[in-house]
Amino acid sequence: AHAVGQIDGVLRVICGTWQGSGTIGTFAISSGNFGCDASQVKLAAGAGIATSCGKATPMWANATNTTLVGGPPVALVSTASCQLPDGSMFFTGGDVGAGVGSQLAWRWFPQTNTWQRYPNMTFARCRHGCVYHPGENAVYALAGITGGFSQANVERYSFSTGTWSTAIGAPDRYGFGQAHLVGDRVFMLGGGSAGIEPVTSGTAWNVRTGAVVATAVLPAARRNPLSFAVPKATPGNSYDGNGANIFIFGGENAGNVQTTIYMLDTDTGAMVTHGSALVTARGYARCAPIAGHPTKCLIMGGVSPTT
């Protein structure tokens, strides 16, 4: 599916408006991950996997949209990553073929263009979630797919101890969606609970206590949607990280990717359909927040409409 109609453009959200930001080197890309530098509002050295005729090829691009030599040490699609406070990216898992997950963990330092291997996860996974918890200085690898089936397993990497440990599992088996940490609560919306069919539900829970967080369902089923959490402003326009509006972009339903945008209020659990839409229908892509600009995100690549 990824080899059909891939998109090689980058789009940026600015106060509800869309702006094209060039193309990604010479490759179309889907099921990749990337991060945004605090000083750049364009793509600032994003690592991902470009697919061409079903072959996974390591590639990356920098702020000037030029393809660089080298790339991830291992060519994997459908990894999950999170950005760490120093701007480095922590990559987990990935698809080694036919939905079989990987246990690999890597850290990429874009400033020096170097990769560092970390201990393997205890559980192989792909198409999963990955979040950094600043209060714990730890990374969580959440649910995902292995062997074509959704999983509820969650594990935690502590930078203090340098080890992975089993954490409280997700309330449901879940894959094909992004994860967002809001305070101690993880939200994974849309996706596929059975690993195949898109769903209207998601899963949300407190990673420290396991308490289930009630949320409204999506107005329509979506698999492989993009999503982006915008922190809520507190008095004085500061951001405390305790509440957010999560935007769910596009995604797949009935074999076609969509343009719709939904929004979840993490405080009330209410879900609404947003008044605007994606410029181009897409799924199998990722959003990344721009550090220092909490209301802006980048969308890179993805899969365009197929019929």
Disulfide bonds with the S-S distance in Angstrom:
none
